[in-house]
Amino acid sequence: MGRTRTNPAPTAPATAKGRRTHDALIAAGREIIEEHGWAGFTTEAVTQAVGVSYGTFYTYFESKDDLLRKIVQAAAGQMITASLVPDTPDDPYARIVEANRRFLAAKGKAAKVLRMVEHGAYLDDNLRSLLLEVREFYVARSEEGIRRLQAAGLANPDLDPRLTAIALGGMVEQVAVIIDELREPLDTEKMVDHLSRLWASAIGLRIPDTKTQNPA
């Protein structure tokens, strides 16, 4: 997609000014993708947005594709950080609820750029690999959680942990698409509660009786 500079190779910014320029190029590229799509995402548009030369661009990135990888990595990193749930080993159901709540919120913030990349991934193996890396983080984390619950006798031991994580994760991810892309007017908190009940029921985890715990 973009021109590749082979000599000299890009280097990590060594100064505060270099880091600011590097980060500004990533931020500008992401904004252009979100606002103008692939057609507007050009090296020229990114450098003009930041006010730097082509030479400066190629100091930090090999090509436009390299910048795109950095944009996706940055968006995914922000999403992953925002969706991490503190350990609550004494209340696995509460952990599921909080994980779903944080995922939907974090996915909403990264939805535009990730959706654009998903569209491109059908034809681009590099983009597909990037998305699989992001997806694998969530699958592996859920798989580990399911295994722990099975070992503790709290979840159905007959379920394949990885396949279960893929299936249930796909359910939550599709709800995020409905909320963020299709903009269906759903009550997010009610949706989080419903998703969490479906998730718990699917793995055989007991759902707390909130009416008993919080009598009217």
Secondary structure, DSSP 8 states (H G I E B T S, - for coil): ------SS------SHHHHHHHHHHHHHHHHHHHHHHHHH--HHHHHHHHT--HHHHHHH-SSHHHHHHHHHHHHHHHHHHHH-----TT-HHHHHHHHHHHHHHHHHHHHHHHHHHHHHHTT-HHHHHHHHHHHHHHHHHHHHHHHHHHHTT-S-TTS-HHHHHHHHHHHHHHHHHHHHTS-----HHHHHHHHHHHHHHHHT-----HHHHS--
